[in-house]
């Protein structure tokens, strides 16, 4: 079994479970899928990828809230654009820090904050659980692939090579 097929199987199963968990807990299922996306897109795997995805998506929630709050301080529309420009710069420059160097994760967290109209108290647990689900999806897929491939006998044509 290929790694892709194994991860696809576990991701499919766990996506359905995530939908049920999100509904049961009153979370944003779409924000959880953004958390999964952040983990899968992370340049790091395993626990390092998990921590990196958590740090960057949560920093994005922070920056999203900064933009939302500072944009409302003045009635001039241009202020919102200026704030967005400055904060977007900061979202990128923070990547100089090791645990914040996954810029797409930061933007994912920020976008989730905007999409929820600044409901950070709902976005944070949704993103966090989503990142964990992404980690579990990939980890169980890799486990499944190894388990199935280990149990398959080697064809006779390959034994002599």
C-alpha positions in Angstrom: 0.0 0.0 0.0 1.3 3.4 -0.9 1.8 6.1 1.8 -0.7 8.3 0.0 -3.4 5.7 0.0 -2.9 4.9 3.7 -3.0 8.6 4.6 -6.1 9.1 2.4 -7.9 6.2 4.2 -7.1 7.5 7.7 -7.8 11.1 6.7 -11.2 10.1 5.3 -12.2 8.2 8.4 -10.9 10.9 10.8 -12.5 13.7 8.8 -15.9 12.1 9.4 -15.1 11.8 13.1 -13.9 15.4 13.2 -17.2 16.5 11.8 -19.1 14.7 14.5 -16.7 16.0 17.3 -17.0 19.6 16.0 -20.8 19.4 16.0 -20.9 17.7 19.4 -18.7 20.3 21.0 -20.2 23.3 19.2 -16.9 24.0 17.3 -16.4 25.4 13.8 -15.8 22.3 11.6 -14.3 24.4 8.8 -11.8 26.0 11.2 -10.8 22.6 12.3 -10.2 21.6 8.7 -8.0 24.7 8.4 -6.0 23.4 11.4 -5.6 20.1 9.6 -4.5 21.9 6.5 -1.9 23.8 8.5 -0.4 20.6 9.8 -0.4 18.9 6.4 1.2 22.0 4.8 3.8 22.4 7.6 7.4 22.0 6.5 8.0 19.9 9.6 6.6 16.4 10.4 5.7 14.8 13.6 5.7 16.6 16.9 7.8 19.5 15.5 5.2 20.0 12.8 2.4 19.8 15.4 4.0 22.5 17.6 4.9 24.7 14.6 1.4 24.5 13.3 -0.1 25.3 16.7 2.3 28.2 17.3 1.7 29.8 13.9 -2.0 29.3 13.6 -2.5 30.7 17.1 -0.2 33.7 16.4 -2.5 34.3 13.3 -5.5 34.4 15.6 -3.7 37.1 17.6 -2.8 39.1 14.5 -6.3 38.8 13.2 -7.7 40.2 16.4 -5.1 43.1 16.2 -6.3 43.9 12.7 -9.9 43.8 13.7 -9.5 46.0 16.7 -7.1 48.5 15.4 -9.2 48.9 12.2 -12.1 50.2 14.2 -10.3 52.9 16.0 -10.9 55.5 13.4 -13.8 56.0 11.0 -11.5 56.4 8.1 -11.5 53.3 5.8 -7.8 53.9 4.9 -6.8 53.2 8.5 -8.0 49.6 8.1 -5.9 49.2 5.0 -2.8 50.7 6.7 -3.2 48.5 9.8 -3.6 45.4 7.6 -0.4 46.3 5.7 1.6 46.8 8.9 0.3 43.7 10.6 0.8 41.5 7.4 4.4 42.7 7.5 4.7 41.7 11.1 3.1 38.3 10.4 5.8 37.6 7.9 8.8 39.1 9.8 7.9 37.0 12.9 9.1 34.0 10.8 12.6 34.9 12.0 11.7 33.0 15.1 12.0 29.2 14.8 8.6 28.3 16.1 6.9 31.0 14.0 8.6 30.4 10.7 5.6 28.8 8.9 4.0 31.9 7.4 1.0 30.1 5.8 0.1 28.8 9.3 0.0 32.4 10.6 -2.2 33.5 7.7 -4.5 30.5 8.2 -5.1 31.5 11.8 -5.7 35.1 10.8 -8.2 34.2 8.1 -10.1 31.9 10.4 -10.4 34.8 12.8 -11.7 37.1 10.1 -14.2 34.4 8.9 -15.5 34.0 12.4 -16.0 37.7 12.8 -13.4 37.8 15.6 -14.8 35.0 17.7 -11.4 33.9 18.9 -12.9 31.9 21.8 -14.5 29.6 19.2 -11.7 29.7 16.6 -8.9 28.7 19.0 -10.3 25.4 20.2 -11.4 24.6 16.6 -8.0 25.3 15.2 -6.2 23.5 18.0 -8.2 20.3 17.7 -8.0 20.5 13.9 -4.2 20.6 14.1 -4.2 17.6 16.4 -6.6 15.8 14.0 -4.2 16.6 11.1 -1.3 15.1 13.1 -3.3 12.0 14.0 -4.5 11.6 10.4 -0.9 11.5 9.1 0.5 9.5 11.9 -2.1 6.8 11.7 -1.8 6.8 7.9 2.0 6.2 8.2 1.3 3.5 10.8 -1.3 1.8 8.5 1.1 1.8 5.6 3.9 0.2 7.6 1.6 -2.4 9.1 0.1 -3.5 5.8 3.4 -3.5 3.9 5.2 -5.4 6.6 2.5 -8.1 6.6 2.6 -8.6 2.8 4.8 -11.5 1.6 7.6 -10.7 -0.9 6.7 -12.0 -4.4 9.0 -14.8 -5.6 10.3 -12.7 -8.4 11.8 -10.2 -6.0 13.3 -12.7 -3.5 16.2 -13.6 -5.7 17.2 -9.9 -6.3 
